[in-house]
Amino acid sequence: MSTTPDLSTAAWRTSSYSNGDGGECVEIAGNLPGIVPVRDSKAAPGGPALTFATGCWAPFMAALRDGSL
């Protein structure tokens, strides 16, 4: 069964690598219990978000950094 999380209280933040000119950037919200939603900053607000379980976020980021994804 699939459920859509309520992201209405998400406190979105942009990557520290973003230069602020509206280019290619992602936003994450780290304030929601149990999930870390990620979205394209160009699709915000209200755009679709990919949601990670909190425990999966760090391994996902590690895999991105080491090039295994």
N, CA, C, O and CB atoms as a CASP TS submission, in Angstrom:
PFRMAT TS
TARGET T0000
AUTHOR 0000-0000-0000
METHOD Language model
MODEL 1
PARENT N/A
ATOM      1  N   MET     1       0.838  -1.179   0.000  1.00  0.00           N
ATOM      2  CA  MET     1       0.000   0.000   0.000  1.00  0.00           C
ATOM      3  C   MET     1       0.884   1.244   0.000  1.00  0.00           C
ATOM      4  O   MET     1       1.889   1.297   0.709  1.00  0.00           O
ATOM      5  CB  MET     1      -0.953  -0.003   1.214  1.00  0.00           C
ATOM      6  N   SER     2       0.517   2.214  -0.773  1.00  0.00           N
ATOM      7  CA  SER     2       1.272   3.457  -0.879  1.00  0.00           C
ATOM      8  C   SER     2       0.491   4.589  -0.214  1.00  0.00           C
ATOM      9  O   SER     2      -0.725   4.699  -0.373  1.00  0.00           O
ATOM     10  CB  SER     2       1.573   3.796  -2.362  1.00  0.00           C
ATOM     11  N   THR     3       1.198   5.414   0.520  1.00  0.00           N
ATOM     12  CA  THR     3       0.564   6.585   1.125  1.00  0.00           C
ATOM     13  C   THR     3       1.355   7.826   0.745  1.00  0.00           C
ATOM     14  O   THR     3       2.564   7.768   0.524  1.00  0.00           O
ATOM     15  CB  THR     3       0.474   6.441   2.671  1.00  0.00           C
ATOM     16  N   THR     4       0.668   8.923   0.675  1.00  0.00           N
ATOM     17  CA  THR     4       1.315  10.192   0.372  1.00  0.00           C
ATOM     18  C   THR     4       1.500  10.960   1.671  1.00  0.00           C
ATOM     19  O   THR     4       0.520  11.267   2.349  1.00  0.00           O
ATOM     20  CB  THR     4       0.486  11.021  -0.655  1.00  0.00           C
ATOM     21  N   PRO     5       2.743  11.275   2.031  1.00  0.00           N
ATOM     22  CA  PRO     5       2.970  11.994   3.286  1.00  0.00           C
ATOM     23  C   PRO     5       2.473  13.437   3.208  1.00  0.00           C
ATOM     24  O   PRO     5       2.452  14.043   2.137  1.00  0.00           O
ATOM     25  CB  PRO     5       4.456  11.976   3.642  1.00  0.00           C
ATOM     26  N   ASP     6       2.080  13.965   4.343  1.00  0.00           N
ATOM     27  CA  ASP     6       1.659  15.363   4.438  1.00  0.00           C
ATOM     28  C   ASP     6       2.910  16.231   4.560  1.00  0.00           C
ATOM     29  O   ASP     6       3.600  16.198   5.579  1.00  0.00           O
ATOM     30  CB  ASP     6       0.691  15.588   5.658  1.00  0.00           C
ATOM     31  N   LEU     7       3.193  16.998   3.529  1.00  0.00           N
ATOM     32  CA  LEU     7       4.390  17.841   3.510  1.00  0.00           C
ATOM     33  C   LEU     7       4.059  19.312   3.777  1.00  0.00           C
ATOM     34  O   LEU     7       4.897  20.187   3.559  1.00  0.00           O
ATOM     35  CB  LEU     7       5.102  17.708   2.167  1.00  0.00           C
ATOM     36  N   SER     8       2.850  19.579   4.242  1.00  0.00           N
ATOM     37  CA  SER     8       2.428  20.967   4.443  1.00  0.00           C
ATOM     38  C   SER     8       3.241  21.693   5.511  1.00  0.00           C
ATOM     39  O   SER     8       3.312  22.922   5.494  1.00  0.00           O
ATOM     40  CB  SER     8       0.971  21.006   4.816  1.00  0.00           C
ATOM     41  N   THR     9       3.852  20.965   6.431  1.00  0.00           N
ATOM     42  CA  THR     9       4.663  21.605   7.473  1.00  0.00           C
ATOM     43  C   THR     9       6.162  21.452   7.212  1.00  0.00           C
ATOM     44  O   THR     9       6.984  21.760   8.076  1.00  0.00           O
ATOM     45  CB  THR     9       4.317  21.018   8.838  1.00  0.00           C
ATOM     46  N   ALA    10       6.506  20.979   6.025  1.00  0.00           N
ATOM     47  CA  ALA    10       7.921  20.785   5.695  1.00  0.00           C
ATOM     48  C   ALA    10       8.658  22.122   5.670  1.00  0.00           C
ATOM     49  O   ALA    10       8.188  23.091   5.075  1.00  0.00           O
ATOM     50  CB  ALA    10       8.067  20.074   4.335  1.00  0.00           C
ATOM     51  N   ALA    11       9.807  22.159   6.319  1.00  0.00           N
ATOM     52  CA  ALA    11      10.680  23.342   6.297  1.00  0.00           C
ATOM     53  C   ALA    11      11.773  23.061   5.267  1.00  0.00           C
ATOM     54  O   ALA    11      12.815  22.491   5.593  1.00  0.00           O
ATOM     55  CB  ALA    11      11.298  23.654   7.738  1.00  0.00           C
ATOM     56  N   TRP    12      11.527  23.462   4.036  1.00  0.00           N
ATOM     57  CA  TRP    12      12.434  23.173   2.927  1.00  0.00           C
ATOM     58  C   TRP    12      13.683  24.035   3.014  1.00  0.00           C
ATOM     59  O   TRP    12      13.626  25.205   3.390  1.00  0.00           O
ATOM     60  CB  TRP    12      11.731  23.396   1.584  1.00  0.00           C
ATOM     61  N   ARG    13      14.817  23.429   2.657  1.00  0.00           N
ATOM     62  CA  ARG    13      16.070  24.185   2.570  1.00  0.00           C
ATOM     63  C   ARG    13      16.809  23.740   1.322  1.00  0.00           C
ATOM     64  O   ARG    13      16.689  22.598   0.879  1.00  0.00           O
ATOM     65  CB  ARG    13      16.953  23.982   3.846  1.00  0.00           C
ATOM     66  N   THR    14      17.562  24.650   0.777  1.00  0.00           N
ATOM     67  CA  THR    14      18.306  24.414  -0.454  1.00  0.00           C
ATOM     68  C   THR    14      19.728  23.991  -0.131  1.00  0.00           C
ATOM     69  O   THR    14      20.273  24.353   0.912  1.00  0.00           O
ATOM     70  CB  THR    14      18.309  25.668  -1.340  1.00  0.00           C
ATOM     71  N   SER    15      20.307  23.245  -1.007  1.00  0.00           N
ATOM     72  CA  SER    15      21.683  22.797  -0.845  1.00  0.00           C
ATOM     73  C   SER    15      22.624  23.972  -0.621  1.00  0.00           C
ATOM     74  O   SER    15      22.447  25.042  -1.203  1.00  0.00           O
ATOM     75  CB  SER    15      22.124  21.998  -2.061  1.00  0.00           C
ATOM     76  N   SER    16      23.617  23.765   0.217  1.00  0.00           N
ATOM     77  CA  SER    16      24.628  24.804   0.438  1.00  0.00           C
ATOM     78  C   SER    16      25.473  25.030  -0.814  1.00  0.00           C
ATOM     79  O   SER    16      26.182  26.031  -0.907  1.00  0.00           O
ATOM     80  CB  SER    16      25.532  24.428   1.618  1.00  0.00           C
ATOM     81  N   TYR    17      25.405  24.114  -1.770  1.00  0.00           N
ATOM     82  CA  TYR    17      26.141  24.261  -3.020  1.00  0.00           C
ATOM     83  C   TYR    17      25.367  25.074  -4.054  1.00  0.00           C
ATOM     84  O   TYR    17      25.894  25.377  -5.125  1.00  0.00           O
ATOM     85  CB  TYR    17      26.474  22.896  -3.587  1.00  0.00           C
ATOM     86  N   SER    18      24.131  25.427  -3.745  1.00  0.00           N
ATOM     87  CA  SER    18      23.316  26.203  -4.666  1.00  0.00           C
ATOM     88  C   SER    18      23.850  27.626  -4.742  1.00  0.00           C
ATOM     89  O   SER    18      24.254  28.203  -3.733  1.00  0.00           O
ATOM     90  CB  SER    18      21.836  26.197  -4.231  1.00  0.00           C
ATOM     91  N   ASN    19      23.849  28.183  -5.942  1.00  0.00           N
ATOM     92  CA  ASN    19      24.322  29.560  -6.081  1.00  0.00           C
ATOM     93  C   ASN    19      23.172  30.558  -6.044  1.00  0.00           C
ATOM     94  O   ASN    19      23.402  31.762  -6.153  1.00  0.00           O
ATOM     95  CB  ASN    19      25.102  29.720  -7.377  1.00  0.00           C
ATOM     96  N   GLY    20      21.936  30.082  -5.894  1.00  0.00           N
ATOM     97  CA  GLY    20      20.805  30.980  -5.736  1.00  0.00           C
ATOM     98  C   GLY    20      20.251  31.585  -7.011  1.00  0.00           C
ATOM     99  O   GLY    20      19.359  32.431  -6.941  1.00  0.00           O
ATOM    100  N   ASP    21      20.748  31.185  -8.178  1.00  0.00           N
ATOM    101  CA  ASP    21      20.244  31.780  -9.414  1.00  0.00           C
ATOM    102  C   ASP    21      19.121  30.962 -10.053  1.00  0.00           C
ATOM    103  O   ASP    21      18.751  31.208 -11.201  1.00  0.00           O
ATOM    104  CB  ASP    21      21.376  31.937 -10.401  1.00  0.00           C
ATOM    105  N   GLY    22      18.581  29.999  -9.319  1.00  0.00           N
ATOM    106  CA  GLY    22      17.469  29.210  -9.840  1.00  0.00           C
ATOM    107  C   GLY    22      17.898  28.086 -10.750  1.00  0.00           C
ATOM    108  O   GLY    22      17.082  27.555 -11.503  1.00  0.00           O
ATOM    109  N   GLY    23      19.140  27.717 -10.698  1.00  0.00           N
ATOM    110  CA  GLY    23      19.640  26.629 -11.527  1.00  0.00           C
ATOM    111  C   GLY    23      19.261  25.273 -10.986  1.00  0.00           C
ATOM    112  O   GLY    23      18.285  25.127 -10.250  1.00  0.00           O
ATOM    113  N   GLU    24      20.041  24.290 -11.357  1.00  0.00           N
ATOM    114  CA  GLU    24      19.766  22.920 -10.947  1.00  0.00           C
ATOM    115  C   GLU    24      20.068  22.740  -9.469  1.00  0.00           C
ATOM    116  O   GLU    24      21.229  22.765  -9.061  1.00  0.00           O
ATOM    117  CB  GLU    24      20.583  21.931 -11.784  1.00  0.00           C
ATOM    118  N   CYS    25      19.038  22.560  -8.673  1.00  0.00           N
ATOM    119  CA  CYS    25      19.229  22.429  -7.241  1.00  0.00           C
ATOM    120  C   CYS    25      18.118  21.575  -6.654  1.00  0.00           C
ATOM    121  O   CYS    25      17.011  21.514  -7.190  1.00  0.00           O
ATOM    122  CB  CYS    25      19.269  23.809  -6.564  1.00  0.00           C
ATOM    123  N   VAL    26      18.425  20.929  -5.567  1.00  0.00           N
ATOM    124  CA  VAL    26      17.413  20.172  -4.843  1.00  0.00           C
ATOM    125  C   VAL    26      17.172  20.815  -3.493  1.00  0.00           C
ATOM    126  O   VAL    26      18.029  21.519  -2.957  1.00  0.00           O
ATOM    127  CB  VAL    26      17.836  18.700  -4.677  1.00  0.00           C
ATOM    128  N   GLU    27      15.997  20.562  -2.955  1.00  0.00           N
ATOM    129  CA  GLU    27      15.647  21.016  -1.619  1.00  0.00           C
ATOM    130  C   GLU    27      15.312  19.792  -0.786  1.00  0.00           C
ATOM    131  O   GLU    27      14.776  18.810  -1.299  1.00  0.00           O
ATOM    132  CB  GLU    27      14.456  22.027  -1.649  1.00  0.00           C
ATOM    133  N   ILE    28      15.629  19.853   0.496  1.00  0.00           N
ATOM    134  CA  ILE    28      15.234  18.795   1.414  1.00  0.00           C
ATOM    135  C   ILE    28      14.542  19.426   2.610  1.00  0.00           C
ATOM    136  O   ILE    28      14.721  20.607   2.904  1.00  0.00           O
ATOM    137  CB  ILE    28      16.459  17.949   1.861  1.00  0.00           C
ATOM    138  N   ALA    29      13.755  18.619   3.284  1.00  0.00           N
ATOM    139  CA  ALA    29      13.116  19.049   4.530  1.00  0.00           C
ATOM    140  C   ALA    29      13.510  18.037   5.599  1.00  0.00           C
ATOM    141  O   ALA    29      13.160  16.861   5.504  1.00  0.00           O
ATOM    142  CB  ALA    29      11.538  19.157   4.383  1.00  0.00           C
ATOM    143  N   GLY    30      14.224  18.486   6.598  1.00  0.00           N
ATOM    144  CA  GLY    30      14.700  17.595   7.646  1.00  0.00           C
ATOM    145  C   GLY    30      13.909  17.679   8.933  1.00  0.00           C
ATOM    146  O   GLY    30      14.350  17.165   9.961  1.00  0.00           O
ATOM    147  N   ASN    31      12.750  18.315   8.898  1.00  0.00           N
ATOM    148  CA  ASN    31      11.994  18.534  10.134  1.00  0.00           C
ATOM    149  C   ASN    31      10.803  17.598  10.313  1.00  0.00           C
ATOM    150  O   ASN    31      10.041  17.759  11.266  1.00  0.00           O
ATOM    151  CB  ASN    31      11.512  19.942  10.175  1.00  0.00           C
ATOM    152  N   LEU    32      10.628  16.636   9.432  1.00  0.00           N
ATOM    153  CA  LEU    32       9.465  15.757   9.527  1.00  0.00           C
ATOM    154  C   LEU    32       9.863  14.410  10.127  1.00  0.00           C
ATOM    155  O   LEU    32      10.834  13.801   9.680  1.00  0.00           O
ATOM    156  CB  LEU    32       8.823  15.558   8.140  1.00  0.00           C
ATOM    157  N   PRO    33       9.133  13.943  11.122  1.00  0.00           N
ATOM    158  CA  PRO    33       9.507  12.698  11.785  1.00  0.00           C
ATOM    159  C   PRO    33       9.392  11.489  10.859  1.00  0.00           C
ATOM    160  O   PRO    33       8.358  11.266  10.230  1.00  0.00           O
ATOM    161  CB  PRO    33       8.641  12.487  13.009  1.00  0.00           C
ATOM    162  N   GLY    34      10.476  10.714  10.789  1.00  0.00           N
ATOM    163  CA  GLY    34      10.474   9.461  10.049  1.00  0.00           C
ATOM    164  C   GLY    34      10.761   9.540   8.575  1.00  0.00           C
ATOM    165  O   GLY    34      11.000   8.509   7.946  1.00  0.00           O
ATOM    166  N   ILE    35      10.748  10.746   7.985  1.00  0.00           N
ATOM    167  CA  ILE    35      10.983  10.866   6.542  1.00  0.00           C
ATOM    168  C   ILE    35      11.879  12.060   6.226  1.00  0.00           C
ATOM    169  O   ILE    35      11.961  13.023   6.988  1.00  0.00           O
ATOM    170  CB  ILE    35       9.648  10.999   5.792  1.00  0.00           C
ATOM    171  N   VAL    36      12.551  11.966   5.074  1.00  0.00           N
ATOM    172  CA  VAL    36      13.313  13.088   4.519  1.00  0.00           C
ATOM    173  C   VAL    36      12.822  13.265   3.081  1.00  0.00           C
ATOM    174  O   VAL    36      13.219  12.505   2.197  1.00  0.00           O
ATOM    175  CB  VAL    36      14.895  12.831   4.583  1.00  0.00           C
ATOM    176  N   PRO    37      11.966  14.256   2.837  1.00  0.00           N
ATOM    177  CA  PRO    37      11.514  14.507   1.478  1.00  0.00           C
ATOM    178  C   PRO    37      12.536  15.347   0.702  1.00  0.00           C
ATOM    179  O   PRO    37      13.209  16.214   1.260  1.00  0.00           O
ATOM    180  CB  PRO    37      10.153  15.209   1.496  1.00  0.00           C
ATOM    181  N   VAL    38      12.628  15.062  -0.595  1.00  0.00           N
ATOM    182  CA  VAL    38      13.565  15.744  -1.490  1.00  0.00           C
ATOM    183  C   VAL    38      12.771  16.170  -2.723  1.00  0.00           C
ATOM    184  O   VAL    38      11.958  15.403  -3.239  1.00  0.00           O
ATOM    185  CB  VAL    38      14.795  14.813  -1.881  1.00  0.00           C
ATOM    186  N   ARG    39      13.008  17.393  -3.193  1.00  0.00           N
ATOM    187  CA  ARG    39      12.314  17.853  -4.395  1.00  0.00           C
ATOM    188  C   ARG    39      13.223  18.752  -5.222  1.00  0.00           C
ATOM    189  O   ARG    39      14.228  19.267  -4.732  1.00  0.00           O
ATOM    190  CB  ARG    39      11.021  18.599  -4.023  1.00  0.00           C
ATOM    191  N   ASP    40      12.855  18.928  -6.471  1.00  0.00           N
ATOM    192  CA  ASP    40      13.544  19.833  -7.382  1.00  0.00           C
ATOM    193  C   ASP    40      13.108  21.254  -7.039  1.00  0.00           C
ATOM    194  O   ASP    40      11.910  21.532  -6.975  1.00  0.00           O
ATOM    195  CB  ASP    40      13.235  19.485  -8.885  1.00  0.00           C
ATOM    196  N   SER    41      14.046  22.140  -6.820  1.00  0.00           N
ATOM    197  CA  SER    41      13.694  23.509  -6.440  1.00  0.00           C
ATOM    198  C   SER    41      12.897  24.227  -7.529  1.00  0.00           C
ATOM    199  O   SER    41      12.145  25.153  -7.225  1.00  0.00           O
ATOM    200  CB  SER    41      14.953  24.297  -6.125  1.00  0.00           C
ATOM    201  N   LYS    42      13.047  23.821  -8.784  1.00  0.00           N
ATOM    202  CA  LYS    42      12.288  24.448  -9.870  1.00  0.00           C
ATOM    203  C   LYS    42      10.814  24.044  -9.830  1.00  0.00           C
ATOM    204  O   LYS    42       9.966  24.769 -10.350  1.00  0.00           O
ATOM    205  CB  LYS    42      12.894  24.074 -11.226  1.00  0.00           C
ATOM    206  N   ALA    43      10.501  22.911  -9.229  1.00  0.00           N
ATOM    207  CA  ALA    43       9.121  22.424  -9.159  1.00  0.00           C
ATOM    208  C   ALA    43       8.398  22.930  -7.918  1.00  0.00           C
ATOM    209  O   ALA    43       7.197  22.706  -7.767  1.00  0.00           O
ATOM    210  CB  ALA    43       9.102  20.905  -9.178  1.00  0.00           C
ATOM    211  N   ALA    44       9.102  23.596  -7.047  1.00  0.00           N
ATOM    212  CA  ALA    44       8.521  24.064  -5.786  1.00  0.00           C
ATOM    213  C   ALA    44       7.747  25.347  -6.017  1.00  0.00           C
ATOM    214  O   ALA    44       8.015  26.015  -7.015  1.00  0.00           O
ATOM    215  CB  ALA    44       9.615  24.283  -4.722  1.00  0.00           C
ATOM    216  N   PRO    45       6.837  25.730  -5.195  1.00  0.00           N
ATOM    217  CA  PRO    45       6.263  24.934  -4.110  1.00  0.00           C
ATOM    218  C   PRO    45       5.158  24.017  -4.616  1.00  0.00           C
ATOM    219  O   PRO    45       4.574  24.251  -5.675  1.00  0.00           O
ATOM    220  CB  PRO    45       5.719  25.846  -3.015  1.00  0.00           C
ATOM    221  N   GLY    46       4.891  23.009  -3.874  1.00  0.00           N
ATOM    222  CA  GLY    46       3.828  22.074  -4.201  1.00  0.00           C
ATOM    223  C   GLY    46       4.195  21.031  -5.229  1.00  0.00           C
ATOM    224  O   GLY    46       3.358  20.214  -5.614  1.00  0.00           O
ATOM    225  N   GLY    47       5.438  21.049  -5.680  1.00  0.00           N
ATOM    226  CA  GLY    47       5.869  20.061  -6.653  1.00  0.00           C
ATOM    227  C   GLY    47       6.038  18.693  -6.021  1.00  0.00           C
ATOM    228  O   GLY    47       5.986  18.561  -4.798  1.00  0.00           O
ATOM    229  N   PRO    48       6.240  17.677  -6.843  1.00  0.00           N
ATOM    230  CA  PRO    48       6.398  16.330  -6.308  1.00  0.00           C
ATOM    231  C   PRO    48       7.681  16.198  -5.490  1.00  0.00           C
ATOM    232  O   PRO    48       8.656  16.916  -5.713  1.00  0.00           O
ATOM    233  CB  PRO    48       6.394  15.313  -7.442  1.00  0.00           C
ATOM    234  N   ALA    49       7.658  15.280  -4.556  1.00  0.00           N
ATOM    235  CA  ALA    49       8.830  15.037  -3.713  1.00  0.00           C
ATOM    236  C   ALA    49       9.098  13.541  -3.643  1.00  0.00           C
ATOM    237  O   ALA    49       8.169  12.735  -3.599  1.00  0.00           O
ATOM    238  CB  ALA    49       8.626  15.624  -2.288  1.00  0.00           C
ATOM    239  N   LEU    50      10.352  13.185  -3.633  1.00  0.00           N
ATOM    240  CA  LEU    50      10.798  11.817  -3.390  1.00  0.00           C
ATOM    241  C   LEU    50      11.039  11.721  -1.893  1.00  0.00           C
ATOM    242  O   LEU    50      11.734  12.566  -1.328  1.00  0.00           O
ATOM    243  CB  LEU    50      12.101  11.446  -4.229  1.00  0.00           C
ATOM    244  N   THR    51      10.480  10.713  -1.241  1.00  0.00           N
ATOM    245  CA  THR    51      10.574  10.627   0.214  1.00  0.00           C
ATOM    246  C   THR    51      11.394   9.425   0.633  1.00  0.00           C
ATOM    247  O   THR    51      11.149   8.303   0.191  1.00  0.00           O
ATOM    248  CB  THR    51       9.185  10.556   0.838  1.00  0.00           C
ATOM    249  N   PHE    52      12.371   9.673   1.493  1.00  0.00           N
ATOM    250  CA  PHE    52      13.221   8.621   2.049  1.00  0.00           C
ATOM    251  C   PHE    52      12.849   8.385   3.500  1.00  0.00           C
ATOM    252  O   PHE    52      12.537   9.333   4.221  1.00  0.00           O
ATOM    253  CB  PHE    52      14.718   8.991   1.925  1.00  0.00           C
ATOM    254  N   ALA    53      12.877   7.132   3.938  1.00  0.00           N
ATOM    255  CA  ALA    53      12.784   6.863   5.370  1.00  0.00           C
ATOM    256  C   ALA    53      14.034   7.456   6.003  1.00  0.00           C
ATOM    257  O   ALA    53      15.111   7.414   5.408  1.00  0.00           O
ATOM    258  CB  ALA    53      12.650   5.311   5.677  1.00  0.00           C
ATOM    259  N   THR    54      13.902   8.002   7.193  1.00  0.00           N
ATOM    260  CA  THR    54      15.027   8.670   7.853  1.00  0.00           C
ATOM    261  C   THR    54      16.276   7.795   7.888  1.00  0.00           C
ATOM    262  O   THR    54      17.378   8.288   7.645  1.00  0.00           O
ATOM    263  CB  THR    54      14.641   9.065   9.269  1.00  0.00           C
ATOM    264  N   GLY    55      16.124   6.514   8.183  1.00  0.00           N
ATOM    265  CA  GLY    55      17.267   5.609   8.265  1.00  0.00           C
ATOM    266  C   GLY    55      17.923   5.311   6.932  1.00  0.00           C
ATOM    267  O   GLY    55      19.039   4.792   6.902  1.00  0.00           O
ATOM    268  N   CYS    56      17.262   5.624   5.832  1.00  0.00           N
ATOM    269  CA  CYS    56      17.815   5.376   4.495  1.00  0.00           C
ATOM    270  C   CYS    56      18.539   6.589   3.928  1.00  0.00           C
ATOM    271  O   CYS    56      19.283   6.465   2.956  1.00  0.00           O
ATOM    272  CB  CYS    56      16.711   4.960   3.547  1.00  0.00           C
ATOM    273  N   TRP    57      18.332   7.755   4.520  1.00  0.00           N
ATOM    274  CA  TRP    57      18.903   8.988   3.979  1.00  0.00           C
ATOM    275  C   TRP    57      20.427   8.978   3.999  1.00  0.00           C
ATOM    276  O   TRP    57      21.052   9.247   2.973  1.00  0.00           O
ATOM    277  CB  TRP    57      18.392  10.181   4.759  1.00  0.00           C
ATOM    278  N   ALA    58      21.035   8.676   5.133  1.00  0.00           N
ATOM    279  CA  ALA    58      22.507   8.691   5.236  1.00  0.00           C
ATOM    280  C   ALA    58      23.148   7.677   4.290  1.00  0.00           C
ATOM    281  O   ALA    58      24.119   8.028   3.620  1.00  0.00           O
ATOM    282  CB  ALA    58      22.943   8.398   6.683  1.00  0.00           C
ATOM    283  N   PRO    59      22.655   6.428   4.198  1.00  0.00           N
ATOM    284  CA  PRO    59      23.245   5.499   3.229  1.00  0.00           C
ATOM    285  C   PRO    59      23.076   5.961   1.780  1.00  0.00           C
ATOM    286  O   PRO    59      23.963   5.741   0.955  1.00  0.00           O
ATOM    287  CB  PRO    59      22.626   4.127   3.394  1.00  0.00           C
ATOM    288  N   PHE    60      21.956   6.594   1.467  1.00  0.00           N
ATOM    289  CA  PHE    60      21.746   7.125   0.122  1.00  0.00           C
ATOM    290  C   PHE    60      22.783   8.197  -0.196  1.00  0.00           C
ATOM    291  O   PHE    60      23.400   8.171  -1.260  1.00  0.00           O
ATOM    292  CB  PHE    60      20.326   7.697  -0.018  1.00  0.00           C
ATOM    293  N   MET    61      22.973   9.138   0.724  1.00  0.00           N
ATOM    294  CA  MET    61      23.961  10.194   0.517  1.00  0.00           C
ATOM    295  C   MET    61      25.374   9.628   0.417  1.00  0.00           C
ATOM    296  O   MET    61      26.171  10.096  -0.396  1.00  0.00           O
ATOM    297  CB  MET    61      23.888  11.213   1.647  1.00  0.00           C
ATOM    298  N   ALA    62      25.692   8.628   1.236  1.00  0.00           N
ATOM    299  CA  ALA    62      27.015   7.996   1.175  1.00  0.00           C
ATOM    300  C   ALA    62      27.235   7.339  -0.187  1.00  0.00           C
ATOM    301  O   ALA    62      28.329   7.420  -0.747  1.00  0.00           O
ATOM    302  CB  ALA    62      27.170   6.950   2.303  1.00  0.00           C
ATOM    303  N   ALA    63      26.204   6.693  -0.718  1.00  0.00           N
ATOM    304  CA  ALA    63      26.315   6.057  -2.031  1.00  0.00           C
ATOM    305  C   ALA    63      26.506   7.097  -3.131  1.00  0.00           C
ATOM    306  O   ALA    63      27.241   6.851  -4.088  1.00  0.00           O
ATOM    307  CB  ALA    63      25.070   5.209  -2.321  1.00  0.00           C
ATOM    308  N   LEU    64      25.862   8.247  -3.011  1.00  0.00           N
ATOM    309  CA  LEU    64      26.082   9.321  -3.984  1.00  0.00           C
ATOM    310  C   LEU    64      27.520   9.825  -3.928  1.00  0.00           C
ATOM    311  O   LEU    64      28.165  10.023  -4.958  1.00  0.00           O
ATOM    312  CB  LEU    64      25.110  10.481  -3.732  1.00  0.00           C
ATOM    313  N   ARG    65      28.009  10.027  -2.709  1.00  0.00           N
ATOM    314  CA  ARG    65      29.369  10.562  -2.540  1.00  0.00           C
ATOM    315  C   ARG    65      30.443   9.614  -3.057  1.00  0.00           C
ATOM    316  O   ARG    65      31.430  10.050  -3.650  1.00  0.00           O
ATOM    317  CB  ARG    65      29.629  10.864  -1.078  1.00  0.00           C
ATOM    318  N   ASP    66      30.249   8.303  -2.830  1.00  0.00           N
ATOM    319  CA  ASP    66      31.304   7.366  -3.242  1.00  0.00           C
ATOM    320  C   ASP    66      31.141   6.885  -4.686  1.00  0.00           C
ATOM    321  O   ASP    66      31.941   6.085  -5.169  1.00  0.00           O
ATOM    322  CB  ASP    66      31.319   6.167  -2.311  1.00  0.00           C
ATOM    323  N   GLY    67      30.112   7.370  -5.366  1.00  0.00           N
ATOM    324  CA  GLY    67      29.936   7.069  -6.777  1.00  0.00           C
ATOM    325  C   GLY    67      29.293   5.728  -7.071  1.00  0.00           C
ATOM    326  O   GLY    67      29.276   5.300  -8.225  1.00  0.00           O
ATOM    327  N   SER    68      28.763   5.053  -6.061  1.00  0.00           N
ATOM    328  CA  SER    68      28.155   3.752  -6.316  1.00  0.00           C
ATOM    329  C   SER    68      26.734   3.858  -6.873  1.00  0.00           C
ATOM    330  O   SER    68      26.136   2.845  -7.236  1.00  0.00           O
ATOM    331  CB  SER    68      28.139   2.942  -5.044  1.00  0.00           C
ATOM    332  N   LEU    69      26.199   5.053  -6.942  1.00  0.00           N
ATOM    333  CA  LEU    69      24.892   5.263  -7.600  1.00  0.00           C
ATOM    334  C   LEU    69      25.080   6.053  -8.868  1.00  0.00           C
ATOM    335  O   LEU    69      24.109   6.337  -9.568  1.00  0.00           O
ATOM    336  CB  LEU    69      23.900   5.991  -6.664  1.00  0.00           C
TER
END
